[in-house]
Amino acid sequence: MEPCMLKKTLISVRYGLQKSFEKSHQIDIINDARFKPANDVFFAAMVKIKKEGMGEVKHKEVISKQDLEHLYDSDSGVFSCESPKTLQQKVFFELMLYFCNRDRENLRNMRNDYVIRQDPDGRRFLASSVSRLTKNHRGENTTDDDQEGGRMYEQPGNPKCPVMSFEKYLSKLNPDCDALWQ
């Protein structure tokens, strides 16, 4: 088990217990004063885990500009819009890059959940039309700043425009199947 997994596991178990107690007994074990000693022990355990160096998250490196250029390079053919396979690869990559911030979470449930909108300057962009629950975004945050989501802007005149590729991909899908990844 990775060191940061211990911290994540404890947080997940606590979250699961919270939901179970709320459902079965209408008790909030995280905010109820009767559970303060238990919560104090939980936070002490989190501090101990961090002091032991087991609470750090190790993020993947950002994709380098050179690697992105190679992917989009017409000679490599990786993101060509001329074959169904590479068009799907390109659209998949761009949706992951702009909208999906947790690996491949929610992929199976993806439908045509995206809409093309226009910003106040008249620039077209693709936006998600649904809120997805993820491990880090469970829907508890109700502030307006979390509602916006990502934007994938159109690049007029660019034959590799991600919005244009997305529209082309949608035009090729079987209309009798609502799955985005066909």
C-alpha positions in Angstrom: 0.0 0.0 0.0 1.3 3.4 -0.9 2.0 5.6 2.2 -0.6 8.2 1.3 -3.2 5.3 0.9 -3.3 4.9 4.7 -4.5 8.5 5.1 -7.0 8.1 2.3 -8.3 4.8 3.7 -8.9 6.3 7.1 -10.7 9.3 5.6 -12.8 7.0 3.4 -13.8 4.7 6.4 -14.8 7.8 8.4 -16.8 9.1 5.5 -18.6 5.8 5.1 -19.3 5.6 8.8 -20.7 9.1 8.7 -23.1 8.2 5.9 -24.1 5.0 7.6 -24.9 6.6 11.0 -26.8 9.5 9.3 -28.9 7.0 7.4 -29.6 4.5 10.1 -29.6 6.6 13.3 -29.8 10.3 12.0 -26.6 10.9 13.9 -23.8 13.2 12.6 -20.6 11.6 14.0 -18.4 14.3 12.5 -20.2 17.4 13.8 -22.1 16.1 16.8 -20.5 17.3 20.1 -20.9 13.8 21.6 -18.3 12.5 19.1 -15.7 15.2 19.8 -13.3 12.8 21.6 -13.5 10.4 18.7 -12.9 13.2 16.2 -10.0 14.4 18.3 -8.4 11.0 18.1 -9.0 10.9 14.3 -7.3 14.2 13.8 -4.4 13.2 16.1 -4.0 10.1 13.9 -4.0 12.3 10.8 -1.2 14.4 12.3 0.8 11.4 13.2 0.5 9.9 9.7 1.6 13.3 8.3 4.6 13.5 10.7 5.7 10.0 9.6 5.6 11.1 6.0 2.7 8.9 5.0 0.1 11.6 4.3 1.7 13.2 1.2 0.1 12.9 -2.2 2.4 12.4 -5.1 1.0 13.9 -8.2 1.9 12.9 -11.7 4.1 15.2 -13.7 2.4 17.7 -16.0 2.5 16.7 -19.7 5.4 18.6 -21.2 4.9 21.1 -24.1 7.1 18.9 -26.3 5.1 15.8 -25.6 1.9 17.7 -26.5 3.4 19.0 -29.7 4.5 15.4 -30.6 0.9 14.1 -30.0 -0.6 16.8 -32.2 2.2 16.6 -34.9 0.6 15.5 -38.1 3.5 13.1 -38.8 2.8 11.0 -35.7 -0.8 10.5 -36.7 -1.8 9.9 -33.1 -4.5 12.6 -33.1 -5.4 12.5 -36.7 -9.1 13.3 -37.4 -9.1 11.1 -40.5 -9.5 7.7 -38.9 -12.2 6.7 -36.4 -9.7 5.3 -34.0 -7.4 8.3 -33.9 -10.4 10.7 -33.8 -11.7 8.9 -30.8 -8.3 9.0 -29.2 -8.0 12.7 -29.7 -11.5 13.5 -28.4 -10.9 11.2 -25.4 -7.5 12.9 -24.6 -8.9 16.4 -24.9 -12.0 15.6 -22.7 -9.7 14.1 -20.1 -7.3 17.1 -20.3 -10.0 19.7 -20.0 -12.7 18.1 -17.9 -11.7 14.9 -16.0 -9.4 15.5 -13.2 -9.3 12.1 -11.7 -7.8 9.5 -14.0 -10.6 7.6 -15.7 -13.3 8.1 -13.1 -16.9 8.4 -14.5 -15.8 7.3 -18.0 -18.3 4.5 -18.3 -21.2 6.7 -17.4 -20.3 9.4 -19.9 -23.0 10.3 -22.4 -23.3 13.3 -24.6 -23.1 15.5 -21.5 -21.4 18.4 -23.1 -22.8 21.6 -24.7 -21.3 24.3 -26.9 -21.7 27.7 -25.4 -20.4 31.2 -26.1 -18.6 33.5 -23.7 -19.3 37.2 -23.5 -16.6 37.9 -26.1 -18.4 35.6 -28.6 -15.8 32.8 -28.3 -17.3 29.3 -28.6 -16.4 26.6 -26.0 -17.4 23.2 -24.9 -18.6 22.8 -21.3 -20.0 20.0 -19.3 -23.8 20.1 -18.9 -23.8 17.8 -15.8 -22.1 17.8 -12.5 -20.2 14.7 -11.9 -19.5 13.3 -8.4 -15.9 12.4 -7.9 -13.9 11.3 -5.0 -12.8 14.8 -4.3 -16.1 16.6 -5.3 -19.0 14.8 -3.5 -21.5 17.6 -4.0 -21.2 19.2 -0.6 -19.8 22.4 -2.0 -22.6 24.7 -3.0 -20.6 27.8 -3.7 -21.0 29.3 -7.2 -17.3 29.1 -7.9 -17.4 25.3 -8.2 -20.3 25.4 -10.7 -18.4 26.7 -13.7 -16.3 23.6 -14.5 -13.8 23.4 -17.3 -14.0 25.0 -20.7 -12.5 23.7 -23.9 -12.3 26.7 -26.3 -12.6 26.6 -30.0 -9.5 27.5 -32.0 -10.9 29.0 -35.3 -8.8 28.3 -38.3 -6.9 25.5 -36.6 -7.5 22.1 -38.2 -6.8 20.5 -34.9 -9.4 22.5 -33.0 -10.7 20.4 -30.1 -14.3 21.7 -30.4 -14.3 20.9 -34.1 -12.9 17.4 -33.4 -15.6 16.9 -30.8 -18.4 17.9 -33.2 -17.0 15.6 -35.9 -16.8 12.7 -33.3 -20.4 13.3 -32.3 -21.5 13.3 -35.9 -20.1 9.8 -36.3 -21.8 8.2 -33.3 -24.6 5.7 -33.6 -27.8 7.7 -32.7 -29.4 4.6 -31.2 -26.7 4.3 -28.5 -26.4 7.1 -25.9 -22.9 6.1 -24.7 -20.2 8.6 -25.6 -17.5 6.0 -26.1 -18.7 3.7 -28.8 
